[in-house]
Amino acid sequence: MGRVNFREYEPGLSRKVACGSWRTAGDPSVYALLEIEMSKALEFAAAYSRQHGVRITPTLLAAKAISHCLQVRPELNGLLRHGRVYLRRHVSVFFQVNVPGRAAIGNRDERIAKAVLSGTTVHETETKSLAEMARAFRAQAAEVKRGRDPAFGACLRIVSLLPWRLVRGFLNLGSWLVYGLNLNLGFLGLPKDPFGSVMITNVGGMGIDVAWAPLVPYTRVPLLLALGTIRDKAVVENGEVRVRPVLAIGVTFDHRLIDGVHAAQMSDEFKKCFADPARYFGEQAESVA
């Protein structure tokens, strides 16, 4: 056989973190698909945005909905530590943020996208109105995109300097110190409970209809929502076929903490939020739970 030629390639910080995060398959992930009819939610979001002067997106609606679900089922708002389940007092949502960038390959003029996938966590989302949560997220995300990431900037700089073979050990060590020993390592870019209760990523913004994202072991987050593109689909209403905007959400959860019964109950509660957005997303939402 002929010789296979490879060229050395430095793909960027996100790939480096990914290679340090996962080994071969053998994890407890379970995958599910939610399809959410968005007619009422989109109308509500537009009206709410005008009223409060802040743009409300499907990502923020999903964050508010999952915060409500974790209030209803507080036994799922937890993490695994030393083989035991520990519950959080509040709900925190980690929003993945894509920081765009470009880089060259070697000495060539060939250019590639070299984005860094970072994120920001909004804490105590169950106590915040939709507008408060939106403003907190946008302010924090703006800092991340400007390169002034207060939570993870120092950690990412350390990872960028480490050899590839040491990245996994560094990430696992950080996870053990932050979650295993419950330490605050903010000076290393690892604040206390940096990733929160649930992760949300919007793949629809990249034109992807539906995707299932992997759980990230060192974050200890047991639940991840990947929001796809909203597409017009045929749905049956009262025996009639109608065209409605539908949002596909790929759900990944840790089977050690969440089982099928939990997932089904949360799915029903999640859909209620979008079926009656004024009740669950409006200013009276705090009284719903």
C-alpha angles and dihedrals in degrees: 000000000000122000116268111231122214131177125211113253132184102205099186143266097295092058090047091054090046093053089051092049107056139041124185122318119290106110133130096244120144121193129210139168125227121192112196123195102224107189097107094035093054092049090048092048092052093049093043091049091054093046097049101030095236128107113247116202133186087256091061092045089052090049092052092046095050090046088057091048092053090050090054091046103032091166087073095054095088149089138232117251123173090345094306133102119245120189126219122230092219139027118251125185123207113207116199112227124199113216107198123222143149135222141176127246110238114307094329128107090235108125129204137180109262105181124171117224108217132146150196133233125222109202130210092016091164089068096046127086117234090257093050091049092048093051093047092050095047094048092049094043090051090056091050092051091049089057093252098114104168095189107040106013096098092044093051091049090054091049091050090058098045123094112252093249091060099049097085092050092049093049093047091047091051091049092050093049095045100038105017095047096022094231129159108232098171091142088064093047092261109109121185112289092353098175103043131197103318139010124224125193127177110218090164088076087067092051096259113143097204137351141166115223123206123248111251108231100208092053093061088215109149099194132051130179121199111194116209133193121301107241133179109252138172112258131177116239120177091340094310128107114235135172113244136167109258128192117208115210121190108211124200121184140173110252091206089069105021126042133187095273091053091047093051093049092047090048091056092048092046092054091049089063093058094042091056105023097163090060099043102030101031128091091274091059094105090068094053097076 
